Amino acid sequence: MEENLEKLREIGIKQIAKDTRISISRVENILNKKFDSIQRVHLVGFLQILERQYKMDLSGLLEEFDQYQKQNSKESNKDKVEVKDLSLDTQKSRYDAIDDQKKQVASKQKFYITIVVVVIVVLLYLIYQNLIGKKAEQEGEVQTTQVIADENQNEAQNETNTEDDSTASSEPEIIESDTQSSKDSSRESSRAESKASQTSQANQTNSESQGNELVVTTNMQLWLDIVDLDTKKRKYQGVTSDTYTIKSENHRLLLAFGHSNFALSIDGQNFDFDKGNFPLYFIYEPDNGLKKIDNATYKRLAEQAR
């Protein structure tokens, strides 16, 4: 304690008064231990200021002040003013307050973090349930479309078979009555068939020269896969973000799209379908147009491509 007082004396009374804003007279009373001129309450406050300013322990000076007061007190017990004992460790109360404040802040942070985590978990669960519901709904729509298409095809085939049986059973037997007339009729029929064949070939050639075109239009990146089912070769697989033209060359095509946010037209006519962030799969046939299929059918047919 004497070493700390000596350091303060070396600093100087005026400099201490300037640094701590304690009056020169009171600094002098503390350094010279003039306890009669100092009240205990003031001494405690001044010592705290000096300890904080110069980072030293002056609690011994307070103990010496208390001993001096006990030995030299002349006042009666009635006239004495009781002063609440203060802890000699003048920094303890401040450190305790700082620790309590840190604990309160940490507790609040844990509470808020827990709330944020719970909210995130609930949101992720709701998003997952929504995606599962949409996926199940899409699979149900694909299966329903496939079943309806199969039923329509079976009904058309049954009607064709019924008409063929009816025609076969109702045809009358034809007896040739005139050989020459039959030959003439046969010649005329051959000429008509030849003309019809030539006309059909011309139309087919014209149709093949034009070709059926499928135009895909999108304003975002779209993955697509195109497989020629007649040649068993993959025509294209990649990503486009603009207009992409698919020439069928009168071949059957297997088409797959990464999502359904795009427009599709066949020979200038728009093809309507539901839009969304789910994949689409089609089979294109020159005579029947587009037919929607499921993922399993697409994978089975795509495996045949080289």
Residue pairs with C-beta under 8 A, 6 or more apart in sequence:
1 57
1 58
1 59
1 60
1 61
1 64
4 56
4 57
4 58
5 31
5 58
5 61
7 54
7 56
8 16
8 31
8 50
8 54
9 31
11 54
13 24
13 27
13 28
13 31
14 24
16 22
16 27
16 50
17 23
17 24
17 27
19 53
20 27
20 46
20 49
20 50
20 53
22 46
22 49
22 50
26 38
26 42
26 46
28 34
29 37
29 38
30 38
30 43
30 46
30 47
30 50
30 61
33 61
33 64
35 65
35 68
35 69
36 72
38 65
40 65
40 66
40 69
40 83
41 83
43 61
43 62
43 65
44 62
44 86
44 90
47 58
47 59
47 61
47 62
47 90
48 90
50 56
50 58
51 57
51 58
51 90
51 91
52 91
59 88
59 89
59 90
62 88
63 88
73 80
87 93
134 276
134 278
135 278
138 278
139 294
141 274
142 292
142 293
142 294
143 294
145 292
146 292
146 293
146 294
146 297
149 291
176 182
207 250
208 249
208 250
211 247
211 248
211 249
211 250
212 247
212 248
212 250
212 266
212 267
212 286
213 245
213 246
213 247
213 248
213 266
213 267
214 245
214 246
214 248
214 253
214 255
214 264
214 265
214 266
214 284
215 243
215 244
215 245
215 246
215 264
215 265
216 222
216 224
216 240
216 243
216 244
216 245
216 246
216 257
216 262
216 263
216 264
217 242
217 243
217 262
217 263
217 264
217 265
218 240
218 241
218 242
218 243
218 261
218 262
218 263
219 241
220 241
220 261
221 239
221 240
221 241
222 239
222 240
222 241
222 257
222 258
222 259
222 261
222 262
223 238
223 239
223 257
223 258
224 236
224 237
224 238
224 239
224 240
224 244
224 255
224 256
224 257
224 258
225 234
225 236
225 237
225 254
225 255
225 256
225 302
226 234
226 235
226 236
226 237
226 246
226 253
226 254
226 255
227 233
227 234
227 235
227 253
227 254
227 301
227 302
227 304
227 305
228 234
228 235
228 251
228 252
228 253
228 254
228 305
229 251
229 252
229 253
229 254
229 283
229 301
229 304
230 251
230 252
231 251
232 304
232 305
232 306
233 305
233 306
234 305
234 306
235 246
235 253
236 246
246 253
246 255
248 284
248 286
250 286
251 286
252 283
252 284
252 285
252 286
253 283
253 284
254 281
254 282
254 283
254 284
254 298
254 301
254 302
254 305
255 280
255 281
255 282
255 283
255 284
255 290
256 279
256 280
256 281
256 282
256 298
256 302
257 279
257 280
257 281
258 279
259 276
259 277
259 278
259 279
259 280
260 273
260 274
260 275
260 276
260 277
260 278
260 279
260 280
261 275
261 276
261 277
263 270
264 270
264 271
264 273
264 290
265 271
266 289
266 290
271 290
273 280
273 292
279 295
280 292
281 292
281 293
281 294
281 295
281 297
281 298
282 290
282 291
282 292
282 293
283 290
283 291
283 293
283 301
284 290
284 291
285 291
